[in-house]
Amino acid sequence: MKLNKLTTEYTKNELALQDLSSNPIDQFEKWMQSAIDFPLENANAMTLSTSDKNHKVTSRIVLLKTYDKNGFVFFTNYNSSKAKAIKYNNQVSLSFAYLPQERQIIITGKAIKIPTPQSLKYFLSRPRGARIGAWSSQQSQVISSRSVLLSQVEKIKNKFANKEIPLPDFWGGFRVVPYEIEFWQGRKNRLHDRFIYKFKNKEWQCKRKSP
Ligand SMILES: Cc1cc2nc3c(=O)[nH]c(=O)nc-3n(C[C@H](O)[C@H](O)[C@H](O)COP(=O)(O)O)c2cc1C
């Protein structure tokens, strides 16, 4: 396979300091909206990277469900590998690859559990099947076959037959409170535009970085 032939010149867009919002959350909103309008599928899919107690780094995709000036929220199983890693080291990275737009966003921050009432509100908004799925999966554990999972689903269905499916105590959201957010726009000859916002002295400062 000749992967070295798979080169692309990035020429679709450019980014200058004067185009950027003074607040990176507003800038994030602009790029998220532009990705949705493009249209890009799964514009809210982001790669979450964590480092665990043995310094083992793992990346996986999760879905961004809400964001505001306080941070970026995703939902997961609190007993999963990612949640265990966060418990030990809450420093995480989130990245969005908007490749058809030749864009990348990288967020660095600290992950904290959101309050249970907020997780409950989101959980109850999910379809019944997804709520049963959350109860049924011991996320990240090794299982011997798919039938183990499916029999668990049946047990949960019976347990909550004709009842509301409650929020499992092992499931909820994390908010990633950012302290750095980088916007990357591909340019010709690999002379890309990169701008990094850093939160210092209670305000965001934005600087250009070398590609
Ligand atoms: C498009 C996509 C969206 C996903 N969204 C989520 C999500 O929102 N929450 C989640 O826990 N896992 C999500 N996953 C599954 C994770 O990538 C991962 O397999 C799972 O969370 C277990 O990760 P862990 O064992 O490292 O904790 C998603 C996977 C893909 C490909």
PDBQT file of the ligand as one rigid body, heavy atoms in Angstrom, charges set to zero:
ROOT
HETATM    1  C1  LIG A 301     -19.221   7.710  16.964  1.00  0.00    +0.000 C 
HETATM    2  C2  LIG A 301     -18.993   7.136  18.351  1.00  0.00    +0.000 A 
HETATM    3  C3  LIG A 301     -19.642   7.720  19.425  1.00  0.00    +0.000 A 
HETATM    4  C4  LIG A 301     -19.453   7.230  20.709  1.00  0.00    +0.000 A 
HETATM    5  N1  LIG A 301     -20.034   7.878  21.759  1.00  0.00    +0.000 NA
HETATM    6  C5  LIG A 301     -19.806   7.446  23.020  1.00  0.00    +0.000 A 
HETATM    7  C6  LIG A 301     -20.281   8.192  24.142  1.00  0.00    +0.000 A 
HETATM    8  O1  LIG A 301     -20.886   9.271  24.013  1.00  0.00    +0.000 OA
HETATM    9  N2  LIG A 301     -20.046   7.682  25.391  1.00  0.00    +0.000 N 
HETATM   10  C7  LIG A 301     -19.351   6.520  25.577  1.00  0.00    +0.000 A 
HETATM   11  O2  LIG A 301     -19.174   6.126  26.728  1.00  0.00    +0.000 OA
HETATM   12  N3  LIG A 301     -18.857   5.824  24.539  1.00  0.00    +0.000 NA
HETATM   13  C8  LIG A 301     -19.049   6.256  23.269  1.00  0.00    +0.000 A 
HETATM   14  N4  LIG A 301     -18.524   5.573  22.205  1.00  0.00    +0.000 N 
HETATM   15  C9  LIG A 301     -17.761   4.324  22.479  1.00  0.00    +0.000 C 
HETATM   16  C10 LIG A 301     -16.339   4.694  22.943  1.00  0.00    +0.000 C 
HETATM   17  O3  LIG A 301     -15.542   5.060  21.820  1.00  0.00    +0.000 OA
HETATM   18  C11 LIG A 301     -15.650   3.568  23.711  1.00  0.00    +0.000 C 
HETATM   19  O4  LIG A 301     -15.612   2.378  22.941  1.00  0.00    +0.000 OA
HETATM   20  C12 LIG A 301     -16.358   3.251  25.030  1.00  0.00    +0.000 C 
HETATM   21  O5  LIG A 301     -16.775   4.436  25.702  1.00  0.00    +0.000 OA
HETATM   22  C13 LIG A 301     -15.444   2.459  25.966  1.00  0.00    +0.000 C 
HETATM   23  O6  LIG A 301     -14.273   3.202  26.192  1.00  0.00    +0.000 OA
HETATM   24  P1  LIG A 301     -13.261   2.871  27.397  1.00  0.00    +0.000 P 
HETATM   25  O7  LIG A 301     -13.245   1.371  27.557  1.00  0.00    +0.000 OA
HETATM   26  O8  LIG A 301     -11.940   3.416  26.948  1.00  0.00    +0.000 OA
HETATM   27  O9  LIG A 301     -13.779   3.550  28.621  1.00  0.00    +0.000 OA
HETATM   28  C14 LIG A 301     -18.654   6.070  20.915  1.00  0.00    +0.000 A 
HETATM   29  C15 LIG A 301     -17.995   5.482  19.824  1.00  0.00    +0.000 A 
HETATM   30  C16 LIG A 301     -18.151   6.037  18.571  1.00  0.00    +0.000 A 
HETATM   31  C17 LIG A 301     -17.388   5.422  17.415  1.00  0.00    +0.000 C 
ENDROOT
TORSDOF 0
